[in-house]
Amino acid sequence: MKLLKYISTRLLALVAILAVGNEIYKATIYRQDLDVFNPTLDNFFVNEPGADVLYFGESSNFHLEKPGAKKVRISDYIDSLLPSLQVNPVDNAGLEASNYLHILKNLPNLTSVKAIIVTMNLRSFGYTWILDDNYNFRSRSNEFAKKRPPLLNRLLVSLKAYDHYTHKELSKATGEHKTSDPINWPFKLSYNTLKQWNDDCSQRNWEGFDSYTAKEARNLASHYIKNFGFAINAETNERIKDFDEIVAFAKERNLKVIFHLLAENMQQAEELLGEEMIWCLNHNAELLVNRYHNGNDVWVTNNLNLLADSAFVDRHFPIEHYNNAGKKACAIQVVKWVEEALLKF
Amino acid sequence: MQFNSLDFFWFLPVVVILYYLLPGKLRWILLLIASYAFYMSWNAKYALLIIGSTLVDFTAAQRIYASSEKPLKKLWLSLSIVVNLGLLFSFKYYGFFRKELATLLTEQQLENWLPTASLLLPVGISFYTFQTLSYTIDVYRGEQKPEKHLGIFALYVSFFPQLVAGPIEKFGHLGNQLKQTFNFSTQNLRMGGRLILYGLFIKMCVADNLSPFVDSTFEHSASASGTNLLLGAIFYAFQIYADFHGYSLIAIGAARLLGVELINNFSTPYLATSISSFWRRWHISLTTWFREYLFIPLGGSKVYMAKWILNVLIVFIISGLWHGDNWTFIAWGAIHGVVYLIEKLVGKANPKLKTQNLPRIFSILGWLKTFGISVLAWIYFRSESVDEADEYIDRMLSNSNWQTSFEFDVYGWINLALLLVFLLSDILFKNQRIDVHFETKPWVLRWAAYAILLFGIMAFGGVTLEPFIYFQF
């Protein structure tokens, strides 16, 4: 009994220290830590209050049209096209669905948010992305965003209590996916994995392009293959699990979901890699639309084929950075489903 | 499984609770299983090395004790030494040895005689091989009776709190405690808890927060400013101290929770006013080992001066080499050895310097010299090569660029404040450990300190999670 008393009083004192410590932490260094470990969560805390719709996106939402240009977001266009709704962005470069999910889980019980728009970036379904060098950073961000006392999250971050791998381990795992995940083409080809496809490309003659030298064309084609040269396996793909969880969370919280499937430079992809790359992109997009779009509480805006080559800002890497006209065009498509979700009745 | 990991935060309390729930006779089994599980969390295969080392030394000690003839005793002792040092050489020094021989042999000869072998260094091998060696040597010397219980001996070799980075314990101290049955005591809980808390604080809040600046400075030393290089070297001196001292305190605290007392490994080394004093305060268990098992067998101080000088240099150079297969460690040991000799020779020539009545300024100058030399030596210890260290020092002393990349932002100031807390507490605890120091303090003060330490660990722990530096040795 004496021992029990001894231990329980100390445990109580410990709990009190932790509770007070958590409050001190929140009042002092927490916001600075957010800037370091998960600036997007900070962004969420600022932009969630008063919003009707939250737009979760990565750099496609805000990338500048040209250096020095005014920052105009896709979410800004959506906001201006929906005057009766307040649309606020929650964005940062290099984010993916797992990051959105962990941030979203911090949505307060009392919130004005009725719908969320979440970008669906095709490359984020590929293992070149999933297991890239930002894996640990994203994983750490998620740990820090978990809905727990912030002081505990901070401790777990310093104990590295999240999935983390060495560069060597990540490269090895990516390599395994590249060599063993089948694409299963609907047409006959001598290659059926990302690695085989990329190897085949490196042997091709890349002369004859108007806009690129042979070296540039080969590099760009290789980037396309590494980033989009896969067929999503819905049973095992980790990103699918994240989107499934977003849908489940939204359902639980009675939120409407609009997935914004991002536009890719299909013209460039076709010019470099022909129907194979177009098949991969369309096949994966269709899979996602079929899986998530139900027209009831989840909508998918399929913007994959929306934009012409001229709307893409980066010329030497396949990335979803659009000029302002492109951003606006994307926004117009997204707005259609937001209206259907929130303003139809 | 690092001490500063979530796994260990579960592992230790579970082991401690089960330990006290089990009857005394069965506890060694629990601790042995826990110790092997702890070790195998790094690499399961390397448990075979500990098993091998345990069986060889257990048998060798029995045979040494049972043999009446000295040559036979010597033979068994030699077997133990050859096996232990052979393992250490194969895993730790073979690559180094091969690389150095490459300057003398052709590539073909080298490949024929010494094939390439890329072995991963088993964590803690230098520690447990030295620990088991001390046992067989003690049995050989008649200072220790051989342990009859293989399980207890295996536990002595693998006891998880001190398995991977010490303190290196003699069987007479640790082994005998492992045979006892300790009742749960609140004092052990209190003392052990304090040590773990403070150990984690200095590891996570001081060492791990200094690490990014130190790593970056050493990595870019060729382009760093003189101020950066100086700060990098000083911070590394504090980083390695906080890191290893922190580890040792957690080890001692974890053992204390089980009722076992481990020896002290540090005693405010940076307050030393001479290199010989520094070595009585830094990595005490290793220093003791080298004194007992190398310096004294070589003849110690009771030999001609030339032999004594040689003995001192041998001990310091081997203690450097013990840390790793690089000339940088040898240079580190040699610097300490040479300064140690100079101090002793000057002391012998000027006996007045030894008296305690010297003006205080001498102590301050002595402290400055000792700290300066140790920082200088740490540059070799931390660098990838002796050339790199030479350039680092050259640049540090000649580059008068006062700019520093150390950021004086919120985090920079917090890190400096944490370092200051550590250094001040080290001075405050002088010659005492935190567990003992706090025992006499009023509870309000104690709990205020616990709260600060706990908050520090949780809010300011370094995020790069550096493994304990001494785990690599």
HADDOCK unambig.tbl for C-alpha pairs under 7 A between the chains (distance, minus, plus):
assign (segid A and resid 17 and name CA) (segid B and resid 451 and name CA) 6.03 0.50 0.50
assign (segid A and resid 21 and name CA) (segid B and resid 455 and name CA) 6.04 0.50 0.50
assign (segid A and resid 25 and name CA) (segid B and resid 459 and name CA) 6.90 0.50 0.50
assign (segid A and resid 151 and name CA) (segid B and resid 458 and name CA) 6.23 0.50 0.50
assign (segid A and resid 151 and name CA) (segid B and resid 459 and name CA) 6.17 0.50 0.50
assign (segid A and resid 152 and name CA) (segid B and resid 458 and name CA) 6.92 0.50 0.50
assign (segid A and resid 154 and name CA) (segid B and resid 458 and name CA) 6.29 0.50 0.50
assign (segid A and resid 154 and name CA) (segid B and resid 459 and name CA) 6.02 0.50 0.50
assign (segid A and resid 155 and name CA) (segid B and resid 458 and name CA) 4.51 0.50 0.50
assign (segid A and resid 155 and name CA) (segid B and resid 459 and name CA) 6.50 0.50 0.50
assign (segid A and resid 155 and name CA) (segid B and resid 461 and name CA) 6.95 0.50 0.50
assign (segid A and resid 157 and name CA) (segid B and resid 463 and name CA) 6.39 0.50 0.50
assign (segid A and resid 158 and name CA) (segid B and resid 461 and name CA) 5.52 0.50 0.50
assign (segid A and resid 158 and name CA) (segid B and resid 462 and name CA) 5.68 0.50 0.50
assign (segid A and resid 158 and name CA) (segid B and resid 463 and name CA) 4.31 0.50 0.50
assign (segid A and resid 158 and name CA) (segid B and resid 465 and name CA) 6.34 0.50 0.50
assign (segid A and resid 159 and name CA) (segid B and resid 4 and name CA) 6.25 0.50 0.50
assign (segid A and resid 159 and name CA) (segid B and resid 5 and name CA) 5.19 0.50 0.50
assign (segid A and resid 159 and name CA) (segid B and resid 6 and name CA) 6.38 0.50 0.50
assign (segid A and resid 159 and name CA) (segid B and resid 465 and name CA) 6.63 0.50 0.50
assign (segid A and resid 160 and name CA) (segid B and resid 465 and name CA) 6.69 0.50 0.50
assign (segid A and resid 161 and name CA) (segid B and resid 6 and name CA) 6.33 0.50 0.50
